[in-house]
Amino acid sequence: MEAKTGVINQKEADKLERIAFILKTVAHPLRLGIVHLLEQHPRLSVTEICEMLNSEQSLTSHHLQNMRLKGILSVKRDGRSMLYSLKERDVSLIIECLENCQCNM
């Protein structure tokens, strides 16, 4: 049996890149709040998100657009409203892992 050399294969490197990308994308308190809400409520409008987070609509819309463009959220039109949902479910798992981590307590 050979000892591991510590070299990361391409599949693991790609996975680490994806995790880093997700962390960078959600690394803002408002964005984390949005993800947390969308874990609990599968589809929400900008207005609903603003009310629940007590945030300004322009700022919230900016963050929603950023996360949508980066593939974290998806959006679907429902009449006059745009409903946002989590496209990247792994975001929830990563954040849950960090919330359960005792390293920063």
N, CA and C atoms as a LAMMPS dump frame, in Angstrom:
ITEM: TIMESTEP
0
ITEM: NUMBER OF ATOMS
315
ITEM: BOX BOUNDS ff ff ff
-5.0000000000000000e+02 5.0000000000000000e+02
-5.0000000000000000e+02 5.0000000000000000e+02
-5.0000000000000000e+02 5.0000000000000000e+02
ITEM: ATOMS id mol type element x y z
1 1 1 N 0.833 -1.171 0
2 1 2 C 0 0 0
3 1 3 C 0.887 1.248 0
4 2 1 N 0.644 2.146 -0.939
5 2 2 C 1.456 3.354 -1.061
6 2 3 C 0.92 4.463 -0.165
7 3 1 N 1.836 5.275 0.335
8 3 2 C 1.44 6.429 1.141
9 3 3 C 0.965 7.539 0.203
10 4 1 N 0.039 8.355 0.668
11 4 2 C -0.441 9.477 -0.138
12 4 3 C 0.667 10.517 -0.245
13 5 1 N 0.773 11.097 -1.418
14 5 2 C 1.828 12.078 -1.662
15 5 3 C 1.401 13.498 -1.324
16 6 1 N 0.128 13.714 -1.036
17 6 2 C -0.343 15.054 -0.721
18 6 3 C -0.698 15.857 -1.958
19 7 1 N -0.619 15.241 -3.123
20 7 2 C -0.956 15.926 -4.364
21 7 3 C -2.475 15.879 -4.556
22 8 1 N -3.054 17.014 -4.891
23 8 2 C -4.486 17.085 -5.142
24 8 3 C -4.744 16.815 -6.614
25 9 1 N -5.645 15.872 -6.884
26 9 2 C -5.963 15.587 -8.284
27 9 3 C -6.867 16.688 -8.841
28 10 1 N -7.078 16.658 -10.136
29 10 2 C -7.821 17.727 -10.799
30 10 3 C -9.262 17.818 -10.314
31 11 1 N -9.891 16.674 -10.052
32 11 2 C -11.273 16.681 -9.586
33 11 3 C -11.377 17.378 -8.227
34 12 1 N -10.447 17.07 -7.313
35 12 2 C -10.448 17.716 -5.999
36 12 3 C -10.123 19.2 -6.114
37 13 1 N -9.21 19.555 -7
38 13 2 C -8.857 20.966 -7.213
39 13 3 C -10.054 21.736 -7.748
40 14 1 N -10.79 21.135 -8.669
41 14 2 C -11.992 21.779 -9.214
42 14 3 C -13.048 21.969 -8.126
43 15 1 N -13.189 20.975 -7.26
44 15 2 C -14.155 21.058 -6.169
45 15 3 C -13.779 22.19 -5.209
46 16 1 N -12.505 22.302 -4.883
47 16 2 C -12.041 23.372 -4.003
48 16 3 C -12.251 24.742 -4.642
49 17 1 N -12.024 24.841 -5.94
50 17 2 C -12.272 26.095 -6.667
51 17 3 C -13.744 26.486 -6.582
52 18 1 N -14.621 25.513 -6.751
53 18 2 C -16.067 25.78 -6.697
54 18 3 C -16.481 26.238 -5.302
55 19 1 N -15.964 25.58 -4.269
56 19 2 C -16.274 25.969 -2.89
57 19 3 C -15.781 27.386 -2.625
58 20 1 N -14.559 27.706 -3.056
59 20 2 C -14.01 29.052 -2.862
60 20 3 C -14.866 30.085 -3.594
61 21 1 N -15.317 29.759 -4.787
62 21 2 C -16.172 30.66 -5.573
63 21 3 C -17.484 30.935 -4.832
64 22 1 N -18.102 29.877 -4.296
65 22 2 C -19.354 30.028 -3.555
66 22 3 C -19.134 30.881 -2.311
67 23 1 N -18.069 30.598 -1.573
68 23 2 C -17.788 31.368 -0.358
69 23 3 C -17.563 32.842 -0.675
70 24 1 N -16.82 33.14 -1.73
71 24 2 C -16.587 34.533 -2.114
72 24 3 C -17.9 35.208 -2.517
73 25 1 N -18.75 34.477 -3.201
74 25 2 C -20.009 35.04 -3.68
75 25 3 C -20.96 35.379 -2.544
76 26 1 N -21.006 34.559 -1.51
77 26 2 C -21.963 34.787 -0.419
78 26 3 C -21.33 35.49 0.787
79 27 1 N -20.084 35.899 0.668
80 27 2 C -19.351 36.48 1.801
81 27 3 C -19.769 37.923 2.081
82 28 1 N -21.018 38.082 2.455
83 28 2 C -21.553 39.384 2.853
84 28 3 C -22.764 39.1 3.737
85 29 1 N -22.93 39.831 4.839
86 29 2 C -24.047 39.531 5.746
87 29 3 C -25.421 39.529 5.068
88 30 1 N -25.673 40.461 4.16
89 30 2 C -26.972 40.49 3.484
90 30 3 C -27.138 39.28 2.569
91 31 1 N -26.086 38.916 1.87
92 31 2 C -26.171 37.734 0.99
93 31 3 C -26.384 36.462 1.797
94 32 1 N -25.707 36.356 2.936
95 32 2 C -25.918 35.194 3.8
96 32 3 C -27.351 35.171 4.319
97 33 1 N -27.885 36.338 4.635
98 33 2 C -29.278 36.43 5.07
99 33 3 C -30.236 35.981 3.989
100 34 1 N -29.963 36.379 2.762
101 34 2 C -30.795 35.975 1.625
102 34 3 C -30.767 34.462 1.462
103 35 1 N -29.575 33.88 1.504
104 35 2 C -29.452 32.42 1.375
105 35 3 C -30.22 31.736 2.496
106 36 1 N -30.071 32.24 3.719
107 36 2 C -30.764 31.652 4.869
108 36 3 C -32.283 31.69 4.667
109 37 1 N -32.803 32.817 4.19
110 37 2 C -34.249 32.921 3.927
111 37 3 C -34.695 31.945 2.852
112 38 1 N -33.896 31.828 1.793
113 38 2 C -34.277 30.954 0.679
114 38 3 C -34.141 29.474 1.029
115 39 1 N -33.406 29.174 2.078
116 39 2 C -33.387 27.792 2.584
117 39 3 C -34.743 27.466 3.222
118 40 1 N -35.317 28.453 3.894
119 40 2 C -36.583 28.259 4.606
120 40 3 C -37.805 28.437 3.709
121 41 1 N -37.69 29.34 2.727
122 41 2 C -38.797 29.651 1.819
123 41 3 C -38.288 29.443 0.39
124 42 1 N -38.761 28.418 -0.293
125 42 2 C -38.204 28.066 -1.609
126 42 3 C -38.221 29.184 -2.648
127 43 1 N -39.225 30.063 -2.612
128 43 2 C -39.304 31.165 -3.584
129 43 3 C -39.764 32.427 -2.872
130 44 1 N -39.001 33.498 -3.081
131 44 2 C -39.358 34.783 -2.486
132 44 3 C -39.139 35.91 -3.481
133 45 1 N -39.973 36.932 -3.368
134 45 2 C -39.797 38.132 -4.193
135 45 3 C -38.818 39.073 -3.497
136 46 1 N -38.344 40.062 -4.235
137 46 2 C -37.443 41.068 -3.666
138 46 3 C -38.137 41.771 -2.497
139 47 1 N -39.4 42.1 -2.668
140 47 2 C -40.154 42.789 -1.615
141 47 3 C -40.224 41.948 -0.352
142 48 1 N -40.507 40.662 -0.499
143 48 2 C -40.582 39.772 0.664
144 48 3 C -39.237 39.676 1.364
145 49 1 N -38.166 39.545 0.571
146 49 2 C -36.818 39.457 1.141
147 49 3 C -36.486 40.74 1.899
148 50 1 N -36.794 41.888 1.301
149 50 2 C -36.53 43.18 1.951
150 50 3 C -37.279 43.294 3.274
151 51 1 N -38.536 42.879 3.285
152 51 2 C -39.332 42.954 4.516
153 51 3 C -38.753 42.047 5.592
154 52 1 N -38.371 40.847 5.224
155 52 2 C -37.863 39.885 6.205
156 52 3 C -36.481 40.271 6.745
157 53 1 N -35.672 40.911 5.906
158 53 2 C -34.318 41.294 6.323
159 53 3 C -34.221 42.759 6.746
160 54 1 N -35.332 43.482 6.613
161 54 2 C -35.344 44.911 6.921
162 54 3 C -34.225 45.631 6.158
163 55 1 N -34.197 45.394 4.855
164 55 2 C -33.141 45.964 4.008
165 55 3 C -33.749 46.824 2.905
166 56 1 N -32.918 47.676 2.33
167 56 2 C -33.355 48.541 1.235
168 56 3 C -33.48 47.728 -0.05
169 57 1 N -34.507 48.056 -0.846
170 57 2 C -34.762 47.282 -2.056
171 57 3 C -33.631 47.404 -3.078
172 58 1 N -33.07 48.594 -3.256
173 58 2 C -32.011 48.754 -4.259
174 58 3 C -30.779 47.931 -3.901
175 59 1 N -30.398 47.946 -2.634
176 59 2 C -29.229 47.177 -2.192
177 59 3 C -29.504 45.678 -2.292
178 60 1 N -30.682 45.276 -1.857
179 60 2 C -31.054 43.857 -1.914
180 60 3 C -31.103 43.372 -3.358
181 61 1 N -31.686 44.164 -4.24
182 61 2 C -31.744 43.808 -5.668
183 61 3 C -30.347 43.646 -6.25
184 62 1 N -29.448 44.525 -5.854
185 62 2 C -28.054 44.447 -6.326
186 62 3 C -27.43 43.104 -5.918
187 63 1 N -27.598 42.719 -4.663
188 63 2 C -27.026 41.458 -4.191
189 63 3 C -27.703 40.253 -4.845
190 64 1 N -29.008 40.316 -5.027
191 64 2 C -29.721 39.229 -5.696
192 64 3 C -29.223 39.059 -7.129
193 65 1 N -29.057 40.162 -7.822
194 65 2 C -28.57 40.124 -9.211
195 65 3 C -27.163 39.525 -9.27
196 66 1 N -26.314 39.935 -8.344
197 66 2 C -24.944 39.42 -8.298
198 66 3 C -24.941 37.903 -8.096
199 67 1 N -25.729 37.428 -7.148
200 67 2 C -25.763 35.987 -6.888
201 67 3 C -26.423 35.226 -8.031
202 68 1 N -27.377 35.849 -8.709
203 68 2 C -28.005 35.202 -9.87
204 68 3 C -27.004 35.067 -11.013
205 69 1 N -26.271 36.143 -11.289
206 69 2 C -25.286 36.113 -12.369
207 69 3 C -24.17 35.112 -12.109
208 70 1 N -23.876 34.87 -10.846
209 70 2 C -22.815 33.914 -10.49
210 70 3 C -23.337 32.493 -10.306
211 71 1 N -24.626 32.288 -10.587
212 71 2 C -25.181 30.937 -10.602
213 71 3 C -25.628 30.394 -9.263
214 72 1 N -25.688 31.239 -8.238
215 72 2 C -26.101 30.778 -6.92
216 72 3 C -27.637 30.766 -6.808
217 73 1 N -28.27 31.752 -7.417
218 73 2 C -29.729 31.867 -7.376
219 73 3 C -30.325 31.723 -8.765
220 74 1 N -31.581 31.338 -8.799
221 74 2 C -32.324 31.375 -10.054
222 74 3 C -33.524 32.295 -9.827
223 75 1 N -34.063 32.805 -10.917
224 75 2 C -35.189 33.734 -10.825
225 75 3 C -36.239 33.326 -11.845
226 76 1 N -37.494 33.478 -11.44
227 76 2 C -38.604 33.128 -12.316
228 76 3 C -39.663 34.217 -12.18
229 77 1 N -40.185 34.648 -13.303
230 77 2 C -41.223 35.675 -13.294
231 77 3 C -42.557 35.038 -12.922
232 78 1 N -43.27 35.715 -12.012
233 78 2 C -44.615 35.293 -11.619
234 78 3 C -45.493 36.533 -11.662
235 79 1 N -46.14 36.765 -12.793
236 79 2 C -46.907 37.992 -12.984
237 79 3 C -45.963 39.174 -13.035
238 80 1 N -46.132 40.109 -12.117
239 80 2 C -45.268 41.287 -12.066
240 80 3 C -44.068 41.096 -11.146
241 81 1 N -44.057 39.985 -10.419
242 81 2 C -42.981 39.729 -9.458
243 81 3 C -41.924 38.8 -10.038
244 82 1 N -40.715 38.992 -9.54
245 82 2 C -39.619 38.081 -9.84
246 82 3 C -39.371 37.272 -8.576
247 83 1 N -39.472 35.949 -8.688
248 83 2 C -39.288 35.09 -7.529
249 83 3 C -37.905 34.443 -7.571
250 84 1 N -37.173 34.609 -6.484
251 84 2 C -35.816 34.074 -6.388
252 84 3 C -35.833 32.77 -5.606
253 85 1 N -34.939 31.87 -6.003
254 85 2 C -34.769 30.602 -5.294
255 85 3 C -33.299 30.199 -5.373
256 86 1 N -32.911 29.291 -4.491
257 86 2 C -31.535 28.797 -4.504
258 86 3 C -31.358 27.841 -5.672
259 87 1 N -30.422 28.139 -6.514
260 87 2 C -30.101 27.259 -7.639
261 87 3 C -29.029 26.278 -7.209
262 88 1 N -28.119 26.768 -6.417
263 88 2 C -26.967 25.994 -5.963
264 88 3 C -27.231 25.536 -4.529
265 89 1 N -27.799 24.339 -4.386
266 89 2 C -28.174 23.837 -3.055
267 89 3 C -26.947 23.577 -2.179
268 90 1 N -25.786 23.381 -2.772
269 90 2 C -24.577 23.144 -1.99
270 90 3 C -24.222 24.34 -1.112
271 91 1 N -24.698 25.515 -1.485
272 91 2 C -24.464 26.715 -0.675
273 91 3 C -24.981 26.475 0.736
274 92 1 N -26.156 25.905 0.853
275 92 2 C -26.763 25.641 2.158
276 92 3 C -25.893 24.7 2.979
277 93 1 N -25.37 23.682 2.339
278 93 2 C -24.531 22.716 3.05
279 93 3 C -23.237 23.349 3.544
280 94 1 N -22.626 24.178 2.717
281 94 2 C -21.381 24.842 3.099
282 94 3 C -21.631 25.786 4.27
283 95 1 N -22.688 26.579 4.178
284 95 2 C -23.001 27.537 5.243
285 95 3 C -23.37 26.803 6.53
286 96 1 N -24.133 25.729 6.406
287 96 2 C -24.493 24.943 7.595
288 96 3 C -23.242 24.395 8.271
289 97 1 N -22.307 23.918 7.495
290 97 2 C -21.051 23.413 8.033
291 97 3 C -20.312 24.51 8.796
292 98 1 N -20.238 25.7 8.213
293 98 2 C -19.569 26.819 8.87
294 98 3 C -20.294 27.268 10.13
295 99 1 N -21.62 27.242 10.102
296 99 2 C -22.397 27.625 11.292
297 99 3 C -22.17 26.645 12.442
298 100 1 N -21.962 25.366 12.114
299 100 2 C -21.757 24.347 13.138
300 100 3 C -20.313 24.259 13.611
301 101 1 N -19.427 24.944 12.941
302 101 2 C -18.006 24.911 13.279
303 101 3 C -17.766 25.67 14.578
304 102 1 N -17.019 25.102 15.466
305 102 2 C -16.703 25.739 16.748
306 102 3 C -15.4 26.527 16.7
307 103 1 N -14.797 26.615 15.516
308 103 2 C -13.483 27.229 15.397
309 103 3 C -13.453 28.742 15.653
310 104 1 N -14.575 29.406 15.518
311 104 2 C -14.566 30.849 15.693
312 104 3 C -15.376 31.292 16.918
313 105 1 N -15.634 30.415 17.811
314 105 2 C -16.433 30.761 19.002
315 105 3 C -15.55 31.143 20.159
